[in-house]
Amino acid sequence: MRRWLYSSLIASILLGTSQAVAAPPPAYRQEVVVAGSPFQGVHGLVVDGKGHLLASNLLGQTVHSVDLSTGAVSTLVGPPKGGADDVTLGPDGSIYWTGYFSGELMRRTPKGKTRVIARDLPGLNSLAFRGDGRLYVTQIGRADALWEVDPDGKTAAAGPRRAGVPQRLRIGPDDRLYGPLLLKGQIVRVDVDTGKIEVVAGGFMMPTAVNFDASRQHLFVVDAVRGELVRVRVATGEKKVVAQLPTGLDNLAVGPDDRVYVSNMVDNDIRVVNPADGSVKSVVTARLTVPAGLAVAPDDADEQLYVADVYALRRVGGRDGKIHQTTRVLSTPMVFPMHVSLGAKHVVLSSAYLGSLQVLDRATGAVLRTIPNVNGVQGAIELNDGTLLVAEATTGRLVRVDKAEPAGVTVLTEGLKGPVGLVADLEASEPGVYVTEVRSGRVTRVRLADGEKRTVAKGLRAPEGIARLPDGGLVVAEVGRKRLVRVDPATGRSTVLATGLRIGLPESEGLPPGYVPTGVAVGRSGTIYVSSDVESALYRFVPAP
């Protein structure tokens, strides 16, 4: 009997040891699901007169140059100084651009020297030079204003001139500023000396930018909601649709031959329109914009990915890389998704970009709820009772959002250091959630019953996306070391699965810790999917046989 007990004890110890240490994780084969592109949402454009188009890239924090003869894209100014919403050229050939999140107005001289010429202007949006060399910029959002700025940055900005100013300014032959009022659907002109505003044309859904043709008698206007390029006769306000394009149009530039270059932030591309016949050609193409959060249904044999692409929510085949569905911002009620998670009947989105959460019907895609949250929302998941659990990266809290209207919010736990990624552990005897802390380098488990925290792993560098493997292990995007790691939730032991990943744009002022999060999802087959914000691409890591 003693001998049998002894043998049983040894067997139990060996079994427990094998479970704790576990077999080494399988090797993975890296494959491309969707190839990348040079932009992370292209915005402002200007033709330089030398065969190139300058393009601003806000989230990618880059100013690019596009060779119009080949479509080749090069970088003029990279992160973090290049974060540009709009871009223009000064009289001496200097490049100027606006930092929407940083609130900085930047200048790069023809000799390549880059410096800040104005700061503390959050929501900095557009800029334009008058014929006499005076430079004007606009702020939108909470600070809605027009400023005059010294192009050399030697004196402080003068203003603000007035509220309710247009964005995407252009200077007319009368030295007045022309631009759109988005929410009013109008094109207006502004006398900067008197502040007088006059309506040039109306009846647009969401005009986002204007520019003059070579004759200076007409304005080209892009309507983001309708996807139209419209020509407006300035003297009369008469309108004519020149070309029908996809929705999500952001900006435009006009070449000396009157060809119109149009940027689309949803499609992350640039097209050129010949206004003489309405023909459209691609200059730079892309398939994704800024892929961030990822989700896949655990029972989906096809492993279709939900991709929070910031300017769109896309359904992408994890096996074939085909984009099966795109829900676009601006032309729908959806707002700039940066995280995505799946419930039984709902899709949950969060957006630090516009400070909101959204709940969508998983079957129809209809937006059921929009919940404001300006505390730097990152990961958000739906619990079994229909409440939401949300990571507030700025406050360091996990909060519950109930189903009431308006939504009630209670704090589950606080004191986290930049919580970003969430993955539920609801089948455990004590249900909880795992959260990555980008500032402390920890993976923490939070008990849902009372918010008690337990450190699972530490010593990571900027962990963001997190998902569960079929064996119960955690897979984490360790952005600070550009790698993918497996974390044993029982022991905290970390094992490197892949290195040298192109992930992790530098953080920018105006967005919370984690910035554009690197997404991780695991399919039914055990394949790991990872988003690349740096390359605007999707990758999969397939377990090697």
C-alpha positions, 0 to 999 in steps of 0.5 A: 500500500505504501509502495502504491501511494509512493508511486502515485505521489511521484506520478502526480509530481511529475504530471504537475511539473510537466503542466507547470513547465509545459512543452516548449511552444511550437515554432511559427512560420511568419506569412503576409496576410495583407501587404503594407503601404507607405501611408497611415492615412494620407491627408494634406497634399501640395504639388511642388512644381518639380514633378512631385506631390508632397503628402502629409501623414498624421498618424504615421507622423511623416511628410512624404514626397510622391514621384508623379511619374512613377508613383514612388513614395519617399520620406522627407520628414519621419517620426516624430516631427513629421506628424502632419494634418496639412502641408504647404510650400512657402515662398522660399520653397520651405515646407510647412506642416501642421501637427494636429495632435502635437499643436506644433507648426513645423518648417523645413527649409530648402537646406533641410533644417527642421524646426518648430515655428509655433506651438501650443495650438492643439487641433492645428489643421490647415495653413495657407500663404497670402500673396504678400507672404503672410501665413495663416493657420486654423485650429478646429475642435475645442479650439476653433480659431484662425491665427496669423503666424510669422513664417520664420517663427520669430514672433508669437502667433497673432490671434485668434481672429474669430471662431467658426473659421473654415478648415483647409484654407486656400488663398483666392485672387482677392487675398481672402481665405477660402475653405469649407465649413464641414458641419454646415456644408458650405464653402466660405471666404473670409476677409482676414482684416475685417473678419467678415465671412461670406458664403460662396456655395452650399448644399454639400454633405461634408466638404473637407477641402478646396483648391483653385483651378489655374484660372482662379475662377473656380474652386474644386471641392471634395465632399467626404460623405458623397465621395464627389469632386465638385467644381464651383464657379466662385462668382456665382456659386454654380456647382458641377460634379466632376468625378465620383470617387469613394467616400472618405475624401480628405484633401486635394491639390491642383497641378499646373495642368489643372489635374486634381490630386485627391487623398482618401484617408479611408482607402489610404490612397491618392488618385488623380482626376482629369476634370476635362473628362472626369477620368480617374487614375491611381497614383498610390494605392493601398489595402489597409490604412492604420491597422490596429486592434484585431479580433476573430471569432473562436468558432470561425473555421475561416478565421475572418478578422475584424480589423480596427483600421482607424478610418474603417472597420474591415473584415479580412480573410485570415487565410486568403487576405481578401477584404470582404467588407469595409465600413467607412468613417464619415459616410456612416455613424462609425467613429475612427475605430482603434480597438475591436472585440467580439461578443456573442451578438455585438462588436465593440469598438473604442476610439481614443482618436475621438474619445468614444466607445461604440457597440455594433450589431454583429449581424447587421453592423448597425451602430447600437450605442455610442458612449463618450469617454475622453479618458484615453480609451484603449481596449474594451470588451463585452462581459456576459451580462452585456456590460462593457469593461474598458481600459482608460490608458490616461487615468490608469483605470479599468471601468465598467460601463452599464447598459443604461442610457445614458451609460453609468460608469463604475471603477473596477480597479485603478493604479494601472500604468497605461492599460492597453490590451484586454483579454477575458478569462471568464471560465475560471473559478474566479473570472477575471481579465488580463490587461497589458500595461504599456508604461510598467511593462506588466501583464496584470490579471484583474479579478472581476468580483472585486478588482483585485490585481495580480501581476502575471508577468513583468519586465516586458517593454511596452506590451500592447495587444494580447490574446489567448492561445488554445492551450490557455497561454497568453500571446503578447505584442511586446512593442518596445522590443519589436517581438511577439512573446508567449506568457504562461499565466500560471508562472509568468514565464515569457517565451519569444515567438518572433522578433524583428517585427515592424510594429510600434509607431512612436507615441504622439502628444494628444493620444493616450499611452499605447498610441495606435495599438498593435493588435493580436488575435488567435484563430481557431487553428492556433494561428496568431494574427498581428497588425503592423502600424508601421507598415499598414500590414497584417501578418500571421504566424502559423504553427509549424508542423 
